Amino acid sequence: MHVIGTVGLPGSGKGEAATVAREDGIPVVTMGDVVRQETADRGLDPTKDHGTVAQALREENGPAAIAERSLPMIEDRLQNHETVLVDGIRSDTEVDTFEERFGESFTLISIEAPFEVRADRIDARGRDVREADGGEGLAARDERERGFGMDDAMDRADIVVENTDSLEAFHERIRSIIRTGSTGDDRDSDRDGDRDSDNNESGGDNPEAEPESESEPELGVDTTTETEAETEEPQP
Ligand SMILES: Nc1ncnc2c1ncn2[C@@H]1O[C@H](COP(=O)(O)OP(=O)(O)OP(=O)(O)O)[C@@H](O)[C@H]1O
């Protein structure tokens, strides 16, 4: 059993990580699914009343309400799958919920990219209403997410993935983590030192990880992660 959670500010790459998981046949449970389900259960319109229900859930049942409601969905998927990805974690209180339930089988990945990089990618994505057209700007969205406790959740991550390289390199990175249950190489910082050995033990010497990590530098076309590429060393 392995439950992988992702956390990251808007435009950091959580959706891309979920896509990689699905391509690998790994079910993805998003916090949004939980809220949509609850909205439908209350006889409301999931497309319109989503925000109100998310807020109501937290007010009625506390800040971990959405995470708690996601647990049966995750456990259901774990009946038939070894690994499940949980997308959309927003606070350290939610991290507590997953750690309490899944213990060492829970791995939190923080996906990070600088503000300007995320702003450019969100513009290019074209999904969001631009600030100039009355949409919520990225700074305001960041602020709102941080208000939920996202910084504290990110600080709890077992693995930090800097998504500043090419999309191919990011996909490869996430695939490697999902398949091996660990970083697979030494490029990710680990903010929680006592989890490091767990990662290495659980999959650091998985043979599948080797070819993937070796091929990564070739995939990178973006120059923003030069320092990462320079520090890349073959695994002993
Ligand atoms: N390494 C990358 N190189 C180029 N484009 C990328 C990279 N990573 C992500 N993107 C693109 O940036 C956009 C934002 O990524 P994504 O949608 O995965 O972010 P998110 O964290 O899910 O954002 P949100 O929280 O707003 O839903 C997408 O269009 C995605 O394809």
The ligand as an SDF file (V2000), in Angstrom:
LIG
                    3D

 31 33  0  0  0  0  0  0  0  0999 V2000
    7.7410   21.6590  -16.4170 N   0  0  0  0  0  0  0  0  0  0  0  0
    6.7940   22.2580  -17.1390 C   0  0  0  0  0  0  0  0  0  0  0  0
    7.1140   22.8310  -18.3130 N   0  0  0  0  0  0  0  0  0  0  0  0
    6.1740   23.4490  -19.0500 C   0  0  0  0  0  0  0  0  0  0  0  0
    4.8890   23.5400  -18.7110 N   0  0  0  0  0  0  0  0  0  0  0  0
    4.5140   22.9760  -17.5460 C   0  0  0  0  0  0  0  0  0  0  0  0
    5.4390   22.3170  -16.7010 C   0  0  0  0  0  0  0  0  0  0  0  0
    4.7780   21.8590  -15.6140 N   0  0  0  0  0  0  0  0  0  0  0  0
    3.5100   22.2220  -15.7820 C   0  0  0  0  0  0  0  0  0  0  0  0
    3.3410   22.8860  -16.9420 N   0  0  0  0  0  0  0  0  0  0  0  0
    2.1040   23.4650  -17.4630 C   0  0  0  0  0  0  0  0  0  0  0  0
    1.7750   24.5120  -16.5760 O   0  0  0  0  0  0  0  0  0  0  0  0
    0.3650   24.5870  -16.4090 C   0  0  0  0  0  0  0  0  0  0  0  0
    0.0930   24.4640  -14.9070 C   0  0  0  0  0  0  0  0  0  0  0  0
    0.3510   23.1170  -14.4990 O   0  0  0  0  0  0  0  0  0  0  0  0
   -0.8130   22.3110  -13.7300 P   0  0  0  0  0  0  0  0  0  0  0  0
   -2.1200   22.5750  -14.4110 O   0  0  0  0  0  0  0  0  0  0  0  0
   -0.3500   20.9210  -13.5960 O   0  0  0  0  0  0  0  0  0  0  0  0
   -0.7320   23.0760  -12.3340 O   0  0  0  0  0  0  0  0  0  0  0  0
   -1.6020   22.8740  -11.0070 P   0  0  0  0  0  0  0  0  0  0  0  0
   -0.6260   22.8490   -9.8960 O   0  0  0  0  0  0  0  0  0  0  0  0
   -2.5060   21.7240  -11.1940 O   0  0  0  0  0  0  0  0  0  0  0  0
   -2.3980   24.2290  -11.0020 O   0  0  0  0  0  0  0  0  0  0  0  0
   -3.8250   24.6080  -10.2940 P   0  0  0  0  0  0  0  0  0  0  0  0
   -3.6040   24.4830   -8.8180 O   0  0  0  0  0  0  0  0  0  0  0  0
   -4.0400   26.0340  -10.7300 O   0  0  0  0  0  0  0  0  0  0  0  0
   -4.8410   23.6720  -10.8480 O   0  0  0  0  0  0  0  0  0  0  0  0
   -0.2260   23.4720  -17.2520 C   0  0  0  0  0  0  0  0  0  0  0  0
   -0.6390   23.9900  -18.4950 O   0  0  0  0  0  0  0  0  0  0  0  0
    0.9350   22.5110  -17.4220 C   0  0  0  0  0  0  0  0  0  0  0  0
    0.8310   21.7660  -18.6160 O   0  0  0  0  0  0  0  0  0  0  0  0
  1  2  1  0
  2  3  1  0
  2  7  2  0
  3  4  2  0
  4  5  1  0
  5  6  2  0
  6  7  1  0
  6 10  1  0
  7  8  1  0
  8  9  2  0
  9 10  1  0
 10 11  1  0
 11 12  1  0
 11 30  1  0
 12 13  1  0
 13 14  1  0
 13 28  1  0
 14 15  1  0
 15 16  1  0
 16 17  2  0
 16 18  1  0
 16 19  1  0
 19 20  1  0
 20 21  2  0
 20 22  1  0
 20 23  1  0
 23 24  1  0
 24 25  2  0
 24 26  1  0
 24 27  1  0
 28 29  1  0
 28 30  1  0
 30 31  1  0
M  END
$$$$
